[in-house]
Amino acid sequence: MLTAQVLAKELGSRGVVILAVTRHRTLPDVLVVYLHGNAGQWVDGTAVRRVGRVPGVVAVSESVPTPTILLVRVR
């Protein structure tokens, strides 16, 4: 399964500006990506598309209240 550390490294190599990547507290197959809001990659979906292309990522969705937080389902 893709780990938070590996996903953070992959995102960095793809130019996604993040603050952190953590494991979801109750869903073992979900990682939480905290985007750097000022980088603006959340506005046009750039970050969602780049995260979705990482091997091992099954699905990506924005948090409803905060689009700079991505919920990433991994295998």
C-alpha positions as protocol buffer text, in pm:
chain_id: "A"
residue {
  index: 1
  type: MET
  ca { x: 0 y: 0 z: 0 }
}
residue {
  index: 2
  type: LEU
  ca { x: 117 y: 351 z: -81 }
}
residue {
  index: 3
  type: THR
  ca { x: 241 y: 527 z: 235 }
}
residue {
  index: 4
  type: ALA
  ca { x: 214 y: 892 z: 333 }
}
residue {
  index: 5
  type: GLN
  ca { x: 592 y: 935 z: 302 }
}
residue {
  index: 6
  type: VAL
  ca { x: 605 y: 782 z: -47 }
}
residue {
  index: 7
  type: LEU
  ca { x: 308 y: 988 z: -166 }
}
residue {
  index: 8
  type: ALA
  ca { x: 466 y: 1308 z: -32 }
}
residue {
  index: 9
  type: LYS
  ca { x: 789 y: 1230 z: -220 }
}
residue {
  index: 10
  type: GLU
  ca { x: 598 y: 1149 z: -542 }
}
residue {
  index: 11
  type: LEU
  ca { x: 398 y: 1472 z: -519 }
}
residue {
  index: 12
  type: GLY
  ca { x: 711 y: 1677 z: -462 }
}
residue {
  index: 13
  type: SER
  ca { x: 873 y: 1525 z: -770 }
}
residue {
  index: 14
  type: ARG
  ca { x: 561 y: 1615 z: -970 }
}
residue {
  index: 15
  type: GLY
  ca { x: 568 y: 1978 z: -858 }
}
residue {
  index: 16
  type: VAL
  ca { x: 271 y: 1965 z: -621 }
}
residue {
  index: 17
  type: VAL
  ca { x: 328 y: 2209 z: -333 }
}
residue {
  index: 18
  type: ILE
  ca { x: 214 y: 2042 z: -9 }
}
residue {
  index: 19
  type: LEU
  ca { x: 229 y: 2116 z: 360 }
}
residue {
  index: 20
  type: ALA
  ca { x: 191 y: 1753 z: 471 }
}
residue {
  index: 21
  type: VAL
  ca { x: 55 y: 1409 z: 389 }
}
residue {
  index: 22
  type: THR
  ca { x: -94 y: 1202 z: 670 }
}
residue {
  index: 23
  type: ARG
  ca { x: -295 y: 885 z: 711 }
}
residue {
  index: 24
  type: HIS
  ca { x: -668 y: 932 z: 769 }
}
residue {
  index: 25
  type: ARG
  ca { x: -748 y: 866 z: 1135 }
}
residue {
  index: 26
  type: THR
  ca { x: -1024 y: 609 z: 1070 }
}
residue {
  index: 27
  type: LEU
  ca { x: -990 y: 491 z: 708 }
}
residue {
  index: 28
  type: PRO
  ca { x: -673 y: 284 z: 659 }
}
residue {
  index: 29
  type: ASP
  ca { x: -677 y: 312 z: 279 }
}
residue {
  index: 30
  type: VAL
  ca { x: -711 y: 692 z: 271 }
}
residue {
  index: 31
  type: LEU
  ca { x: -432 y: 948 z: 290 }
}
residue {
  index: 32
  type: VAL
  ca { x: -493 y: 1317 z: 355 }
}
residue {
  index: 33
  type: VAL
  ca { x: -294 y: 1568 z: 149 }
}
residue {
  index: 34
  type: TYR
  ca { x: -271 y: 1924 z: 277 }
}
residue {
  index: 35
  type: LEU
  ca { x: -198 y: 2154 z: -16 }
}
residue {
  index: 36
  type: HIS
  ca { x: -19 y: 2486 z: 22 }
}
residue {
  index: 37
  type: GLY
  ca { x: -316 y: 2715 z: -44 }
}
residue {
  index: 38
  type: ASN
  ca { x: -113 y: 3010 z: -168 }
}
residue {
  index: 39
  type: ALA
  ca { x: 36 y: 2797 z: -446 }
}
residue {
  index: 40
  type: GLY
  ca { x: -312 y: 2792 z: -600 }
}
residue {
  index: 41
  type: GLN
  ca { x: -291 y: 2441 z: -743 }
}
residue {
  index: 42
  type: TRP
  ca { x: -632 y: 2356 z: -599 }
}
residue {
  index: 43
  type: VAL
  ca { x: -816 y: 2631 z: -790 }
}
residue {
  index: 44
  type: ASP
  ca { x: -813 y: 2474 z: -1136 }
}
residue {
  index: 45
  type: GLY
  ca { x: -779 y: 2109 z: -1033 }
}
residue {
  index: 46
  type: THR
  ca { x: -409 y: 2085 z: -1113 }
}
residue {
  index: 47
  type: ALA
  ca { x: -327 y: 1916 z: -783 }
}
residue {
  index: 48
  type: VAL
  ca { x: -615 y: 1667 z: -811 }
}
residue {
  index: 49
  type: ARG
  ca { x: -501 y: 1562 z: -1159 }
}
residue {
  index: 50
  type: ARG
  ca { x: -136 y: 1526 z: -1058 }
}
residue {
  index: 51
  type: VAL
  ca { x: -221 y: 1327 z: -744 }
}
residue {
  index: 52
  type: GLY
  ca { x: -451 y: 1103 z: -947 }
}
residue {
  index: 53
  type: ARG
  ca { x: -162 y: 1007 z: -1179 }
}
residue {
  index: 54
  type: VAL
  ca { x: 56 y: 869 z: -897 }
}
residue {
  index: 55
  type: PRO
  ca { x: 83 y: 489 z: -917 }
}
residue {
  index: 56
  type: GLY
  ca { x: -115 y: 332 z: -633 }
}
residue {
  index: 57
  type: VAL
  ca { x: -375 y: 612 z: -615 }
}
residue {
  index: 58
  type: VAL
  ca { x: -728 y: 483 z: -674 }
}
residue {
  index: 59
  type: ALA
  ca { x: -929 y: 805 z: -630 }
}
residue {
  index: 60
  type: VAL
  ca { x: -886 y: 1168 z: -525 }
}
residue {
  index: 61
  type: SER
  ca { x: -1149 y: 1409 z: -393 }
}
residue {
  index: 62
  type: GLU
  ca { x: -1142 y: 1754 z: -240 }
}
residue {
  index: 63
  type: SER
  ca { x: -1263 y: 1798 z: 114 }
}
residue {
  index: 64
  type: VAL
  ca { x: -1603 y: 1969 z: 95 }
}
residue {
  index: 65
  type: PRO
  ca { x: -1532 y: 2245 z: 347 }
}
residue {
  index: 66
  type: THR
  ca { x: -1170 y: 2298 z: 243 }
}
residue {
  index: 67
  type: PRO
  ca { x: -1060 y: 2240 z: -119 }
}
residue {
  index: 68
  type: THR
  ca { x: -693 y: 2262 z: -16 }
}
residue {
  index: 69
  type: ILE
  ca { x: -734 y: 1927 z: 162 }
}
residue {
  index: 70
  type: LEU
  ca { x: -743 y: 1623 z: -62 }
}
residue {
  index: 71
  type: LEU
  ca { x: -866 y: 1278 z: 38 }
}
residue {
  index: 72
  type: VAL
  ca { x: -669 y: 1017 z: -152 }
}
residue {
  index: 73
  type: ARG
  ca { x: -778 y: 651 z: -164 }
}
residue {
  index: 74
  type: VAL
  ca { x: -475 y: 425 z: -217 }
}
residue {
  index: 75
  type: ARG
  ca { x: -413 y: 59 z: -273 }
}
